[in-house]
Amino acid sequence: MGEQEPDDRVALHVVLGAEPELGEALVLSHERVRCIGDRFEDALQTGAIERLLQVLDDVELDAPVAQNLLHAARLASAGIVVDEQPFHISDMTDRILTVNLVASTCIFYVAARLYVLPKLRSWSFEVVMPPILLLHSFRHLGLMFLMPGAVHPGMPAKFAYPAAFGDLLAALLASAALVAVVRRHAAARPLAWAFNLEGTADLLNATVLATVTGAPIYMGAAYWIPAFWVPALLVTHWITFLVLLRARG
């Protein structure tokens, strides 16, 4: 009796290649295990896999969306591994953020040439700096790069932390400089120099890190920061340098 196994004995069949959340053991009879095994063999045929990847490639899904679809369809149980990189991104779509950043910077530069630079020489340091410093005091919003929901899961920490805390430091320096400028304190110009140097270095460093780490595809709701906010900050940093250098001369 102990040597014979009944036909209806159940077996624990763990689907290999499944994601952790899909890896629950399935209690199946021998007949069901054999049936499922046959179906997986069919799914793993080269033609089926190639057709599946071709469909996903044509749709041009990014990694987070593709992973969600694969989880929903249980494709991971068939041994299909989704890489953290997009399935297919053309050269153009891969550079959309760069296009947005450059285009917005040019627009803000044109606005500065039309409305600020013609009158800059007639405006004093105390007139020019408060609006710029007020604008940069909002750079605490850079902490958005660390906020789940504002960015997609997988945002590179090598970009997110330096960008977030670099912006926070720039906001603190801008606020301190603003108080000094409004009160006409002797520390106004040194603080303005400190803010402008740190703020400019932070933006340039964040741009380089975003490019190196591939951060743009994880921006999510924070996309507007490099596409709109950073160009405005860059142009106002440039205006601040003009004001500080003019005063020094």
CYANA upper distance limits for C-alpha pairs under 8 A (distance plus 0.5 A):
  1 MET  CA      5 GLU  CA      8.42
  5 GLU  CA      9 ARG  CA      7.46
  7 ASP  CA     30 HIS  CA      8.15
  8 ASP  CA     29 SER  CA      6.87
  8 ASP  CA     30 HIS  CA      7.89
  9 ARG  CA     29 SER  CA      7.03
  9 ARG  CA     30 HIS  CA      7.93
 10 VAL  CA     27 VAL  CA      6.86
 10 VAL  CA     28 LEU  CA      6.17
 10 VAL  CA     29 SER  CA      5.23
 10 VAL  CA     30 HIS  CA      7.29
 11 ALA  CA     27 VAL  CA      6.34
 11 ALA  CA     28 LEU  CA      6.15
 11 ALA  CA     29 SER  CA      6.60
 11 ALA  CA     30 HIS  CA      7.38
 12 LEU  CA     25 ALA  CA      6.63
 12 LEU  CA     26 LEU  CA      6.40
 12 LEU  CA     27 VAL  CA      5.46
 12 LEU  CA     28 LEU  CA      7.09
 13 HIS  CA     25 ALA  CA      6.49
 13 HIS  CA     26 LEU  CA      5.92
 13 HIS  CA     27 VAL  CA      6.86
 13 HIS  CA     28 LEU  CA      7.33
 13 HIS  CA     33 VAL  CA      7.73
 14 VAL  CA     23 GLY  CA      7.11
 14 VAL  CA     24 GLU  CA      7.33
 14 VAL  CA     25 ALA  CA      5.29
 14 VAL  CA     26 LEU  CA      6.62
 15 VAL  CA     23 GLY  CA      7.18
 15 VAL  CA     25 ALA  CA      8.04
 15 VAL  CA     26 LEU  CA      8.42
 15 VAL  CA     77 SER  CA      6.44
 16 LEU  CA     23 GLY  CA      8.46
 16 LEU  CA     77 SER  CA      6.64
 16 LEU  CA     78 ALA  CA      8.20
 16 LEU  CA     79 GLY  CA      7.66
 17 GLY  CA     76 ALA  CA      6.52
 17 GLY  CA     77 SER  CA      5.61
 17 GLY  CA     78 ALA  CA      7.14
 17 GLY  CA     79 GLY  CA      5.29
 17 GLY  CA     80 ILE  CA      8.07
 18 ALA  CA     22 LEU  CA      6.17
 18 ALA  CA     23 GLY  CA      6.03
 18 ALA  CA     74 ARG  CA      8.29
 18 ALA  CA     76 ALA  CA      5.50
 18 ALA  CA     77 SER  CA      4.75
 18 ALA  CA     78 ALA  CA      8.04
 18 ALA  CA     79 GLY  CA      7.61
 19 GLU  CA     23 GLY  CA      6.54
 19 GLU  CA     71 HIS  CA      8.45
 19 GLU  CA     76 ALA  CA      6.93
 19 GLU  CA     77 SER  CA      7.98
 20 PRO  CA     24 GLU  CA      8.46
 22 LEU  CA     74 ARG  CA      8.42
 28 LEU  CA     32 ARG  CA      6.33
 28 LEU  CA     33 VAL  CA      6.45
 29 SER  CA     33 VAL  CA      6.64
 30 HIS  CA     34 ARG  CA      6.67
 31 GLU  CA     35 CYS  CA      6.72
 32 ARG  CA     36 ILE  CA      6.57
 33 VAL  CA     37 GLY  CA      6.52
 34 ARG  CA     38 ASP  CA      6.81
 35 CYS  CA     39 ARG  CA      6.95
 36 ILE  CA     40 PHE  CA      6.73
 37 GLY  CA     41 GLU  CA      6.79
 38 ASP  CA     42 ASP  CA      6.95
 39 ARG  CA     43 ALA  CA      6.76
 40 PHE  CA     44 LEU  CA      6.59
 40 PHE  CA     78 ALA  CA      6.84
 41 GLU  CA     45 GLN  CA      7.04
 42 ASP  CA     48 ALA  CA      8.35
 43 ALA  CA     48 ALA  CA      6.65
 43 ALA  CA     49 ILE  CA      7.65
 43 ALA  CA     78 ALA  CA      7.33
 44 LEU  CA     48 ALA  CA      7.28
 44 LEU  CA     49 ILE  CA      6.86
 44 LEU  CA     78 ALA  CA      7.10
 44 LEU  CA     79 GLY  CA      8.43
 45 GLN  CA     49 ILE  CA      6.91
 46 THR  CA     50 GLU  CA      6.57
 47 GLY  CA     51 ARG  CA      6.65
 48 ALA  CA     52 LEU  CA      6.69
 49 ILE  CA     53 LEU  CA      6.67
 50 GLU  CA     54 GLN  CA      6.51
 51 ARG  CA     55 VAL  CA      6.77
 52 LEU  CA     56 LEU  CA      6.89
 53 LEU  CA     57 ASP  CA      6.39
 54 GLN  CA     58 ASP  CA      6.63
 55 VAL  CA     59 VAL  CA      6.86
 56 LEU  CA     60 GLU  CA      6.92
 56 LEU  CA     61 LEU  CA      7.22
 56 LEU  CA     66 ALA  CA      8.46
 56 LEU  CA     87 PHE  CA      7.74
 57 ASP  CA     61 LEU  CA      7.78
 57 ASP  CA     87 PHE  CA      6.44
 57 ASP  CA     88 HIS  CA      6.10
 58 ASP  CA     88 HIS  CA      8.33
 60 GLU  CA     86 PRO  CA      8.29
 60 GLU  CA     87 PHE  CA      6.92
 60 GLU  CA     88 HIS  CA      5.63
 60 GLU  CA     89 ILE  CA      6.79
 61 LEU  CA     65 VAL  CA      6.78
 61 LEU  CA     66 ALA  CA      6.20
 61 LEU  CA     86 PRO  CA      7.13
 61 LEU  CA     87 PHE  CA      6.79
 61 LEU  CA     88 HIS  CA      7.46
 62 ASP  CA     66 ALA  CA      6.56
 62 ASP  CA     85 GLN  CA      8.03
 62 ASP  CA     86 PRO  CA      5.00
 62 ASP  CA     87 PHE  CA      6.89
 62 ASP  CA     88 HIS  CA      8.03
 62 ASP  CA     89 ILE  CA      8.34
 62 ASP  CA    217 ILE  CA      8.41
 63 ALA  CA     67 GLN  CA      6.50
 63 ALA  CA     82 VAL  CA      8.17
 63 ALA  CA     83 ASP  CA      7.81
 63 ALA  CA     84 GLU  CA      6.28
 63 ALA  CA     85 GLN  CA      6.25
 63 ALA  CA     86 PRO  CA      5.09
 63 ALA  CA     87 PHE  CA      7.27
 64 PRO  CA     68 ASN  CA      6.85
 64 PRO  CA     84 GLU  CA      8.49
 64 PRO  CA    152 HIS  CA      8.15
 64 PRO  CA    153 PRO  CA      8.27
 65 VAL  CA     69 LEU  CA      6.83
 66 ALA  CA     70 LEU  CA      6.60
 66 ALA  CA     82 VAL  CA      8.30
 67 GLN  CA     71 HIS  CA      6.59
 67 GLN  CA     82 VAL  CA      7.06
 68 ASN  CA     72 ALA  CA      6.69
 69 LEU  CA     73 ALA  CA      6.67
 70 LEU  CA     74 ARG  CA      6.35
 70 LEU  CA     75 LEU  CA      5.70
 70 LEU  CA     76 ALA  CA      6.95
 71 HIS  CA     75 LEU  CA      7.05
 71 HIS  CA     76 ALA  CA      7.18
 74 ARG  CA     78 ALA  CA      8.14
 75 LEU  CA     79 GLY  CA      7.72
 75 LEU  CA     80 ILE  CA      6.75
 76 ALA  CA     80 ILE  CA      5.55
 76 ALA  CA     81 VAL  CA      6.83
 83 ASP  CA     87 PHE  CA      8.46
 89 ILE  CA     93 THR  CA      6.64
 89 ILE  CA     94 ASP  CA      6.55
 90 SER  CA     94 ASP  CA      6.63
 91 ASP  CA     95 ARG  CA      7.12
 92 MET  CA     96 ILE  CA      6.97
 95 ARG  CA     99 VAL  CA      6.81
 96 ILE  CA    100 ASN  CA      6.69
 97 LEU  CA    101 LEU  CA      6.56
 97 LEU  CA    216 PRO  CA      7.36
 97 LEU  CA    226 PRO  CA      8.08
 97 LEU  CA    227 ALA  CA      6.81
 98 THR  CA    102 VAL  CA      6.63
 98 THR  CA    227 ALA  CA      8.46
 99 VAL  CA    103 ALA  CA      6.43
100 ASN  CA    104 SER  CA      6.43
100 ASN  CA    227 ALA  CA      5.69
100 ASN  CA    228 PHE  CA      8.14
101 LEU  CA    105 THR  CA      6.61
101 LEU  CA    226 PRO  CA      6.76
101 LEU  CA    227 ALA  CA      5.22
101 LEU  CA    228 PHE  CA      7.30
101 LEU  CA    230 VAL  CA      8.01
101 LEU  CA    231 PRO  CA      6.77
102 VAL  CA    106 CYS  CA      6.76
102 VAL  CA    231 PRO  CA      8.09
103 ALA  CA    107 ILE  CA      6.83
104 SER  CA    108 PHE  CA      6.71
104 SER  CA    227 ALA  CA      7.43
104 SER  CA    228 PHE  CA      6.65
104 SER  CA    231 PRO  CA      6.33
104 SER  CA    232 ALA  CA      8.30
105 THR  CA    109 TYR  CA      6.56
105 THR  CA    231 PRO  CA      4.86
105 THR  CA    232 ALA  CA      7.17
105 THR  CA    234 LEU  CA      7.96
105 THR  CA    235 VAL  CA      7.48
106 CYS  CA    110 VAL  CA      6.68
107 ILE  CA    111 ALA  CA      6.76
108 PHE  CA    112 ALA  CA      6.68
108 PHE  CA    231 PRO  CA      7.44
108 PHE  CA    232 ALA  CA      6.60
108 PHE  CA    235 VAL  CA      7.06
109 TYR  CA    113 ARG  CA      6.69
109 TYR  CA    235 VAL  CA      6.62
110 VAL  CA    114 LEU  CA      6.67
111 ALA  CA    115 TYR  CA      6.48
111 ALA  CA    116 VAL  CA      8.05
112 ALA  CA    116 VAL  CA      5.34
112 ALA  CA    117 LEU  CA      6.57
112 ALA  CA    235 VAL  CA      8.23
113 ARG  CA    117 LEU  CA      5.73
113 ARG  CA    118 PRO  CA      7.53
114 LEU  CA    118 PRO  CA      7.49
115 TYR  CA    119 LYS  CA      7.95
116 VAL  CA    120 LEU  CA      6.36
117 LEU  CA    121 ARG  CA      8.15
119 LYS  CA    123 TRP  CA      7.02
120 LEU  CA    128 VAL  CA      8.25
120 LEU  CA    243 VAL  CA      8.48
123 TRP  CA    127 VAL  CA      6.47
123 TRP  CA    128 VAL  CA      6.83
124 SER  CA    128 VAL  CA      6.83
125 PHE  CA    129 MET  CA      6.50
125 PHE  CA    243 VAL  CA      7.27
125 PHE  CA    247 ALA  CA      8.29
126 GLU  CA    130 PRO  CA      7.34
126 GLU  CA    181 VAL  CA      6.64
126 GLU  CA    182 VAL  CA      7.51
126 GLU  CA    184 ARG  CA      8.22
128 VAL  CA    132 ILE  CA      7.65
128 VAL  CA    243 VAL  CA      8.45
129 MET  CA    133 LEU  CA      6.48
129 MET  CA    178 LEU  CA      8.12
129 MET  CA    181 VAL  CA      8.03
129 MET  CA    240 THR  CA      7.81
130 PRO  CA    134 LEU  CA      6.47
130 PRO  CA    178 LEU  CA      6.42
130 PRO  CA    181 VAL  CA      7.69
130 PRO  CA    182 VAL  CA      7.83
131 PRO  CA    135 LEU  CA      6.73
132 ILE  CA    136 HIS  CA      6.88
132 ILE  CA    236 THR  CA      6.94
132 ILE  CA    240 THR  CA      8.39
133 LEU  CA    137 SER  CA      6.58
133 LEU  CA    174 ALA  CA      5.65
133 LEU  CA    175 SER  CA      7.19
133 LEU  CA    177 ALA  CA      7.73
133 LEU  CA    178 LEU  CA      6.24
134 LEU  CA    138 PHE  CA      7.69
134 LEU  CA    174 ALA  CA      7.81
134 LEU  CA    175 SER  CA      7.70
134 LEU  CA    178 LEU  CA      7.64
135 LEU  CA    139 ARG  CA      8.36
136 HIS  CA    170 ALA  CA      7.70
136 HIS  CA    171 ALA  CA      6.24
136 HIS  CA    174 ALA  CA      6.53
136 HIS  CA    233 LEU  CA      7.60
137 SER  CA    170 ALA  CA      8.01
137 SER  CA    171 ALA  CA      4.78
137 SER  CA    172 LEU  CA      7.31
137 SER  CA    174 ALA  CA      5.99
137 SER  CA    175 SER  CA      6.07
138 PHE  CA    171 ALA  CA      6.76
139 ARG  CA    167 ASP  CA      5.77
139 ARG  CA    168 LEU  CA      6.52
139 ARG  CA    170 ALA  CA      7.28
139 ARG  CA    171 ALA  CA      5.50
140 HIS  CA    164 ALA  CA      8.26
140 HIS  CA    167 ASP  CA      6.53
140 HIS  CA    168 LEU  CA      5.14
140 HIS  CA    171 ALA  CA      6.31
141 LEU  CA    167 ASP  CA      8.21
141 LEU  CA    168 LEU  CA      8.26
142 GLY  CA    163 ALA  CA      7.31
142 GLY  CA    164 ALA  CA      5.16
142 GLY  CA    165 PHE  CA      7.96
142 GLY  CA    167 ASP  CA      5.98
142 GLY  CA    168 LEU  CA      7.26
142 GLY  CA    225 ILE  CA      8.26
143 LEU  CA    147 MET  CA      7.53
143 LEU  CA    164 ALA  CA      5.02
143 LEU  CA    165 PHE  CA      7.39
143 LEU  CA    167 ASP  CA      8.07
143 LEU  CA    168 LEU  CA      7.65
144 MET  CA    150 ALA  CA      6.72
144 MET  CA    151 VAL  CA      8.17
144 MET  CA    164 ALA  CA      7.69
144 MET  CA    222 ALA  CA      7.17
145 PHE  CA    150 ALA  CA      7.44
145 PHE  CA    151 VAL  CA      6.78
145 PHE  CA    160 ALA  CA      5.89
145 PHE  CA    161 TYR  CA      8.14
145 PHE  CA    163 ALA  CA      8.10
145 PHE  CA    164 ALA  CA      6.57
145 PHE  CA    219 MET  CA      8.27
145 PHE  CA    222 ALA  CA      7.30
146 LEU  CA    150 ALA  CA      8.45
146 LEU  CA    151 VAL  CA      8.08
146 LEU  CA    160 ALA  CA      6.75
146 LEU  CA    161 TYR  CA      7.61
146 LEU  CA    164 ALA  CA      7.57
147 MET  CA    151 VAL  CA      7.15
148 PRO  CA    152 HIS  CA      7.70
148 PRO  CA    153 PRO  CA      7.79
149 GLY  CA    220 GLY  CA      8.36
149 GLY  CA    221 ALA  CA      8.15
150 ALA  CA    219 MET  CA      8.00
150 ALA  CA    220 GLY  CA      6.52
150 ALA  CA    221 ALA  CA      5.41
150 ALA  CA    222 ALA  CA      6.15
151 VAL  CA    155 MET  CA      7.29
151 VAL  CA    218 TYR  CA      6.32
151 VAL  CA    219 MET  CA      5.39
151 VAL  CA    220 GLY  CA      5.12
151 VAL  CA    221 ALA  CA      6.56
151 VAL  CA    222 ALA  CA      6.54
152 HIS  CA    218 TYR  CA      5.28
152 HIS  CA    219 MET  CA      6.76
152 HIS  CA    220 GLY  CA      6.09
153 PRO  CA    218 TYR  CA      7.55
154 GLY  CA    218 TYR  CA      7.27
155 MET  CA    159 PHE  CA      8.36
155 MET  CA    160 ALA  CA      7.45
155 MET  CA    215 ALA  CA      6.60
155 MET  CA    218 TYR  CA      5.79
155 MET  CA    219 MET  CA      7.91
156 PRO  CA    160 ALA  CA      6.71
156 PRO  CA    213 THR  CA      6.96
156 PRO  CA    214 GLY  CA      8.26
156 PRO  CA    215 ALA  CA      6.68
157 ALA  CA    161 TYR  CA      6.30
158 LYS  CA    162 PRO  CA      7.41
158 LYS  CA    209 LEU  CA      7.79
158 LYS  CA    213 THR  CA      7.85
159 PHE  CA    163 ALA  CA      6.53
159 PHE  CA    206 ALA  CA      7.16
159 PHE  CA    209 LEU  CA      5.90
159 PHE  CA    210 ALA  CA      6.41
159 PHE  CA    213 THR  CA      7.37
159 PHE  CA    215 ALA  CA      7.49
160 ALA  CA    164 ALA  CA      6.41
161 TYR  CA    165 PHE  CA      6.55
162 PRO  CA    166 GLY  CA      6.09
162 PRO  CA    206 ALA  CA      7.70
163 ALA  CA    167 ASP  CA      6.61
163 ALA  CA    202 ASP  CA      7.40
163 ALA  CA    203 LEU  CA      8.24
163 ALA  CA    205 ASN  CA      8.32
163 ALA  CA    206 ALA  CA      5.85
164 ALA  CA    168 LEU  CA      6.82
165 PHE  CA    169 LEU  CA      6.63
166 GLY  CA    170 ALA  CA      6.79
166 GLY  CA    199 GLY  CA      8.05
166 GLY  CA    202 ASP  CA      6.04
167 ASP  CA    171 ALA  CA      6.67
167 ASP  CA    199 GLY  CA      7.68
167 ASP  CA    202 ASP  CA      7.37
168 LEU  CA    172 LEU  CA      6.85
169 LEU  CA    173 LEU  CA      6.72
170 ALA  CA    174 ALA  CA      6.51
170 ALA  CA    195 PHE  CA      6.46
170 ALA  CA    198 GLU  CA      6.95
170 ALA  CA    199 GLY  CA      5.65
170 ALA  CA    202 ASP  CA      8.50
171 ALA  CA    175 SER  CA      6.65
172 LEU  CA    176 ALA  CA      6.71
173 LEU  CA    177 ALA  CA      6.55
173 LEU  CA    191 LEU  CA      7.43
173 LEU  CA    192 ALA  CA      8.37
173 LEU  CA    194 ALA  CA      7.70
173 LEU  CA    195 PHE  CA      5.59
174 ALA  CA    178 LEU  CA      6.51
174 ALA  CA    191 LEU  CA      8.42
174 ALA  CA    192 ALA  CA      7.77
174 ALA  CA    195 PHE  CA      6.21
175 SER  CA    179 VAL  CA      6.91
176 ALA  CA    180 ALA  CA      6.90
176 ALA  CA    191 LEU  CA      7.66
177 ALA  CA    181 VAL  CA      6.53
177 ALA  CA    187 ALA  CA      8.37
177 ALA  CA    188 ALA  CA      6.14
177 ALA  CA    189 ARG  CA      8.28
177 ALA  CA    191 LEU  CA      5.56
177 ALA  CA    192 ALA  CA      6.00
177 ALA  CA    195 PHE  CA      7.92
178 LEU  CA    182 VAL  CA      6.63
178 LEU  CA    188 ALA  CA      8.21
179 VAL  CA    183 ARG  CA      6.67
180 ALA  CA    184 ARG  CA      6.33
180 ALA  CA    185 HIS  CA      5.43
180 ALA  CA    186 ALA  CA      8.01
180 ALA  CA    187 ALA  CA      6.77
180 ALA  CA    188 ALA  CA      5.15
180 ALA  CA    191 LEU  CA      8.36
181 VAL  CA    185 HIS  CA      6.76
181 VAL  CA    188 ALA  CA      5.45
181 VAL  CA    189 ARG  CA      8.25
184 ARG  CA    188 ALA  CA      7.20
187 ALA  CA    191 LEU  CA      6.47
188 ALA  CA    192 ALA  CA      6.59
189 ARG  CA    193 TRP  CA      6.66
189 ARG  CA    244 LEU  CA      8.11
190 PRO  CA    194 ALA  CA      6.71
191 LEU  CA    195 PHE  CA      6.54
192 ALA  CA    196 ASN  CA      6.54
193 TRP  CA    197 LEU  CA      6.55
193 TRP  CA    244 LEU  CA      7.95
194 ALA  CA    198 GLU  CA      6.55
195 PHE  CA    199 GLY  CA      6.22
196 ASN  CA    200 THR  CA      6.44
196 ASN  CA    237 HIS  CA      6.63
196 ASN  CA    240 THR  CA      7.58
196 ASN  CA    241 PHE  CA      7.88
197 LEU  CA    201 ALA  CA      6.64
198 GLU  CA    202 ASP  CA      6.54
199 GLY  CA    203 LEU  CA      6.89
199 GLY  CA    237 HIS  CA      8.23
200 THR  CA    204 LEU  CA      6.82
200 THR  CA    234 LEU  CA      7.53
200 THR  CA    237 HIS  CA      7.09
201 ALA  CA    205 ASN  CA      6.45
202 ASP  CA    206 ALA  CA      6.51
203 LEU  CA    207 THR  CA      6.66
203 LEU  CA    230 VAL  CA      7.72
203 LEU  CA    234 LEU  CA      8.11
204 LEU  CA    208 VAL  CA      6.85
205 ASN  CA    209 LEU  CA      6.64
206 ALA  CA    210 ALA  CA      6.44
207 THR  CA    211 THR  CA      6.86
208 VAL  CA    212 VAL  CA      6.70
209 LEU  CA    213 THR  CA      6.38
209 LEU  CA    215 ALA  CA      8.42
210 ALA  CA    214 GLY  CA      6.25
210 ALA  CA    215 ALA  CA      5.33
210 ALA  CA    216 PRO  CA      7.00
211 THR  CA    215 ALA  CA      7.29
211 THR  CA    216 PRO  CA      8.13
215 ALA  CA    219 MET  CA      7.19
216 PRO  CA    223 TYR  CA      8.08
219 MET  CA    223 TYR  CA      5.42
222 ALA  CA    226 PRO  CA      8.49
223 TYR  CA    227 ALA  CA      6.78
224 TRP  CA    228 PHE  CA      5.89
224 TRP  CA    229 TRP  CA      7.08
225 ILE  CA    229 TRP  CA      5.17
225 ILE  CA    230 VAL  CA      6.50
226 PRO  CA    230 VAL  CA      5.43
226 PRO  CA    231 PRO  CA      7.73
227 ALA  CA    231 PRO  CA      7.69
228 PHE  CA    232 ALA  CA      7.25
229 TRP  CA    233 LEU  CA      6.87
230 VAL  CA    234 LEU  CA      6.60
231 PRO  CA    235 VAL  CA      6.80
232 ALA  CA    236 THR  CA      6.78
233 LEU  CA    237 HIS  CA      6.55
234 LEU  CA    238 TRP  CA      6.82
235 VAL  CA    239 ILE  CA      6.87
236 THR  CA    240 THR  CA      6.60
237 HIS  CA    241 PHE  CA      6.80
238 TRP  CA    242 LEU  CA      6.94
239 ILE  CA    243 VAL  CA      6.82
240 THR  CA    244 LEU  CA      6.60
241 PHE  CA    245 LEU  CA      6.42
242 LEU  CA    246 ARG  CA      6.47
243 VAL  CA    247 ALA  CA      6.71
244 LEU  CA    248 ARG  CA      6.65
245 LEU  CA    249 GLY  CA      6.61
